[in-house]
Structures are given as C-alpha cells and as structure tokens.
C-alpha cells in the first residue's frame, strides 16, 4: 500500500514537472531575447518633488517590495555610481548607474555576470523617468529590461512571474506616490 502511494506521488510530481517544462517552452516564442516590463503612474506632485523621492537610490529598500532588504552605495554618485542590494535571505547583487540625467531619468544595470549573482538572468537593467504632465502632476515611468538564462524561465515568467512583478511594482509605486504627495 505504501509503495502504491509513493509511486502515485512520484508519477504526479513527474507529470507536474513535465507540464511546467512544456508550458514554459510553449511560451518561449513570446519571450525570446530581451524583454521589457514597464509600469507608469501619475503622481499629483511637481516633477522636482517626485524626482527627489525616486532618486534617493541609497534608501531604495525603505520603500520597495519585500525582495530588497538593504541597499548600500559603495562607490560614487550619479553616473557610474555602484550600489549593492541585498535580499532578505542574505543574497546580494551589484548595480551600476549607466545613465543619470538629474531631474529627468536614471538607469541601473545589474552585474548578472558576478559569480554569486543569485538569479537566473542573463541581463537586467532598469530605468526610472519623470515627465511633467502639469505643474502638479508628474508621470513616473519604469522600464525593466531583462533576459533569462533559460528559455523555459522566460516562458514561465511570462505566464506566472509577471503577476508577482506587477504586485511588487504597484507596492513600490504606491509608496513613492505617498511620499511625493505628502
């Protein structure tokens, strides 16, 4: 009886894994190469105030979703700045600022080639941009460019991980909006 239960459980697990792999590969054509995850929000505050809130990149962990536990600027400021971000589990990654236009836009590129980089990404970069809509309204645009190491993970993220990314981004945008509109 125990053997039958164990065989059934093993078969169930194998079928689940195969279905996940097939689903990932079916989704892969939609996720070849670099992909973009974008979000935007209209914030009822002047552009300068929104910029001040979002460009405080050393305190990013104070307003982000739970996946960033701590941020430390290790070199420079503005263009060329390097920071190390860590997750609650202790893993960390290094980011370099590749674009810094004060009052307008900045961009960070993650060093995914570092030996201890904890995520299955071939590349990852993000940009944050503010645009004036009116004197008391600012559009905040986020654009994350990423590419997974594995075709399966690309397809899987499109179908499953996108929801978590949206949830985390909404949390961040809500926090930034609250700070800017105070």
N, C-alpha and C positions, 0 to 999 in steps of 0.2 A: 504494500500500500504506500509506504513512504517513497519507494522507488518510482512509482507511478506519479506521485505528486511532484517529485524532483524533476522527472523527465518532462512533465507538463510545464513546469515553471521554466525549465531551460528552453524548451521549444517556444514558449511565449516570449522570452527575452530575445531569442534569436530572431523571431519574426518581427518583433518591435524594432530591433536594430536594423534589419534589412529594410523595413518600411521607411525608417528615418533616412537611411542612406539613399534609397531610391527617390524619396521625396526631395532630398537635397539636390541630387543630380538632375531631377526634372526641373527644379527651379533654377539651376545653374545658368542656363542660357540667358536668363534675365539678369544675371549678376556677374557677367564676365568682366574682368578688368576692374578699373577703379569705379567706385560707386559714390553717390552723394546722399547724405542725409541732411535735409535742410529744415529749418524752422524759423518762424518770424513772429514778432509780437509788436503791436502798437502800444507804446507806453506814454501815459499822459504826464510828461515831464519834458523840460527842454533837453535838447541834444547834449549839451555840455554836462548836465547832471547824470544822464544815462551813461555817457562816456566815463565819467568819474567812477560810477558804480562798477561797470563791466571791466574797466581797465585796471582794477585793483587785483592784478593777477597773482599776487603773493598771498592773498586771502581768499582765493577761489573756493577752497574747501569749506569756508564758512557758509556758503550759500548753495553749494552743489548738492546733487543727489548723493545717496549713501555710498556710491562707488569711489569717492575720493575722500580719504581720511585726513590727509595733510598735504600741504604744498610748501616747498622751500625754494626760494630763489637762490641759486648757487653761484650765479655769475651775471654781472651787467644789469642793464635796464634798457627797455625799448628794444630796438633791433639788435639781435644777437644774444639777448637775454637767455639764460638757461635756467630752467626750474626742474625740480624733481617732485613728482606727485606720487603719493602712496595710497594704497587701498587699505581697508580695514584689516585684511588678512596679512598685512606686512609687505606685500609685493609692491614694487615701485617701478617707475619708468621716468625717462628723461625727455624733456621737451625743449626745443629751441625756437625762439621768436624769429620768424623769417620775413615778417612784414610789420612795420609799426608806423602808422600814419596818425599822429596824435589828433584826437577829436574825431577820427573817421573810421579807422579799421586796424585790426591787428590779426596776425596769423601765427599759429604754433605748429611745428612739425614734430611728431613723436619719433624718437630713435627706436624703431622697431628691430633694428639690427643688433642691439645690445644683447649680449649672451643671456642675460637673466630677464629679458623682456617677457612679461607674464601672459601676453595674449596672443592668439593665433593670427596676427595680422602681418601682412607683408608691408603695408604702409598705412599711415594715419596722420591726418592733418586737420586742423580746424581753423575757421576764420570767424571773426566777430566784427560786425559792421553796423554803424549807426547812420541813419539818414533822417533829415528833418522832414516832417510831414507838415507841421505848422509850428508856430512858436512854442506851443505847449504840447506837441505830440511828436514822438520820435519812433521811427521804425527800427527795431533791432533785428538784424538778420544773422543767423548762424548757418554755417555750411561746413559739414564734416565730410572729408574725402577719405575713403578707406578702401583697402583691398585685402581680402583674406588670403592666407597661405594655401588654403584648400578649396577646391571648387564646391565640395559638399557644404562647407561652412558658409560660403557666400549664399548659396540657395537656402540653407537653413535659416540664416539671419534674415533674409528677405521675408520668410514666412513666419518665423517665431520671434526672433530677437528684435525686430523692428518695433514691436509693441513696448518692450522694455525701454528701448532707446527713446521712444516718444514720451513715455511716462517720466523718465529721468530728465528729459529736456524741458518738459512742462513744469516740473518741480523747480528747475533752475530758473526758467523764465518767470515763474510766479514770484520767486524770491527776489530776483533783480527788479521786477516791476514794483514790488512792495517797497524796496529800498529807495528806488528812484522817485516814487510818487509820494514819499513822506514829506 
